[in-house]
Amino acid sequence: MLARRSMSRVTDEAPTREQLLAAIAAAGRVADHSSMRPWRLIELRGDDRERLGRAIHKAEHKRGRSTKPLRAPLLIAVVASVRKSGKVPDWEQEAVASGVAHMLSLALDEQGWGVFWRTGEYTRSKAVAKAHKLAKNERLLGWLYVGGKPVRERETRRKTIDPESFLSAMPR
Ligand SMILES: Cc1cc2nc3c(=O)[nH]c(=O)nc-3n(C[C@H](O)[C@H](O)[C@H](O)COP(=O)(O)O)c2cc1C
């Protein structure tokens, strides 16, 4: 976990479906109040990315299509599927879906893939929701852009945080 870093540039190599399924199985171990499984993932490869590009431009009131989704060979849309519950509020269910995205990023990084979680102002637009055929109770949390790790990696590394400054005692 200390070694994980996001890769904004990746190569055209991508995980196979089998590798992806193994990483998803690991991510599915996320803590989940009442085991509601309030999430699902959508795999975008090839032309799917162009359809997303068109939806992004539609959301931005532009013609044609955005080339942003072409930055990686595989995009994984992370969807929070919030279910009605008297016990588990919406925010807890979104926290589970977010946890899945983080754990999936880690699992793919561990498999040797480059991953970058991206969003944009268009993430929760109608056009983008329609392109993913989201139901009324579903909200996108963005996309994991996944591809091969470049041989010469020039990303600057974020400093490891000072854990002391993130931990305090309970105020009295
Ligand atoms: C929900 C979420 C959405 C993000 N969206 C973007 C984005 O659209 N563009 C971007 O440059 N970074 C975005 N980031 C941040 C990057 O994924 C990444 O964490 C950041 O560049 C720091 O790199 P590091 O993870 O190696 O420390 C997002 C992160 C999260 C958790």
Ligand as a Chemical Component Dictionary entry (heavy atoms), coordinates in Angstrom:
data_LIG
# 
_chem_comp.id                   LIG 
_chem_comp.type                 NON-POLYMER 
_chem_comp.pdbx_formal_charge   0 
_chem_comp.three_letter_code    LIG 
# 
loop_
_chem_comp_atom.comp_id 
_chem_comp_atom.atom_id 
_chem_comp_atom.alt_atom_id 
_chem_comp_atom.type_symbol 
_chem_comp_atom.charge 
_chem_comp_atom.model_Cartn_x 
_chem_comp_atom.model_Cartn_y 
_chem_comp_atom.model_Cartn_z 
_chem_comp_atom.pdbx_ordinal 
LIG C1  C1  C 0 -13.003 10.211 -6.539  1  
LIG C2  C2  C 0 -11.712 10.681 -7.141  2  
LIG C3  C3  C 0 -11.740 11.362 -8.342  3  
LIG C4  C4  C 0 -10.567 11.851 -8.918  4  
LIG N1  N1  N 0 -10.629 12.544 -10.101 5  
LIG C5  C5  C 0 -9.483  13.013 -10.652 6  
LIG C6  C6  C 0 -9.517  13.698 -11.900 7  
LIG O1  O1  O 0 -10.550 13.817 -12.551 8  
LIG N2  N2  N 0 -8.364  14.221 -12.374 9  
LIG C7  C7  C 0 -7.169  14.086 -11.688 10 
LIG O2  O2  O 0 -6.149  14.602 -12.166 11 
LIG N3  N3  N 0 -7.113  13.418 -10.523 12 
LIG C8  C8  C 0 -8.226  12.865 -9.999  13 
LIG N4  N4  N 0 -8.159  12.160 -8.827  14 
LIG C9  C9  C 0 -6.843  12.004 -8.140  15 
LIG C10 C10 C 0 -5.983  10.939 -8.770  16 
LIG O3  O3  O 0 -6.723  9.741  -8.984  17 
LIG C11 C11 C 0 -4.748  10.606 -7.888  18 
LIG O4  O4  O 0 -5.144  10.085 -6.650  19 
LIG C12 C12 C 0 -3.885  11.833 -7.648  20 
LIG O5  O5  O 0 -3.359  12.259 -8.888  21 
LIG C13 C13 C 0 -2.713  11.582 -6.675  22 
LIG O6  O6  O 0 -1.883  10.544 -7.114  23 
LIG P1  P1  P 0 -1.512  9.348  -6.135  24 
LIG O7  O7  O 0 -2.790  8.555  -5.988  25 
LIG O8  O8  O 0 -0.398  8.585  -6.820  26 
LIG O9  O9  O 0 -1.033  9.925  -4.853  27 
LIG C14 C14 C 0 -9.316  11.626 -8.254  28 
LIG C15 C15 C 0 -9.303  10.869 -7.071  29 
LIG C16 C16 C 0 -10.471 10.393 -6.523  30 
LIG C17 C17 C 0 -10.413 9.585  -5.260  31 
# 
loop_
_chem_comp_bond.comp_id 
_chem_comp_bond.atom_id_1 
_chem_comp_bond.atom_id_2 
_chem_comp_bond.value_order 
_chem_comp_bond.pdbx_ordinal 
LIG C1  C2  SING 1  
LIG C2  C3  SING 2  
LIG C2  C16 DOUB 3  
LIG C3  C4  DOUB 4  
LIG C4  N1  SING 5  
LIG C4  C14 SING 6  
LIG N1  C5  DOUB 7  
LIG C5  C6  SING 8  
LIG C5  C8  SING 9  
LIG C6  O1  DOUB 10 
LIG C6  N2  SING 11 
LIG N2  C7  SING 12 
LIG C7  O2  DOUB 13 
LIG C7  N3  SING 14 
LIG N3  C8  DOUB 15 
LIG C8  N4  SING 16 
LIG N4  C9  SING 17 
LIG N4  C14 SING 18 
LIG C9  C10 SING 19 
LIG C10 O3  SING 20 
LIG C10 C11 SING 21 
LIG C11 O4  SING 22 
LIG C11 C12 SING 23 
LIG C12 O5  SING 24 
LIG C12 C13 SING 25 
LIG C13 O6  SING 26 
LIG O6  P1  SING 27 
LIG P1  O7  DOUB 28 
LIG P1  O8  SING 29 
LIG P1  O9  SING 30 
LIG C14 C15 DOUB 31 
LIG C15 C16 SING 32 
LIG C16 C17 SING 33 
# 
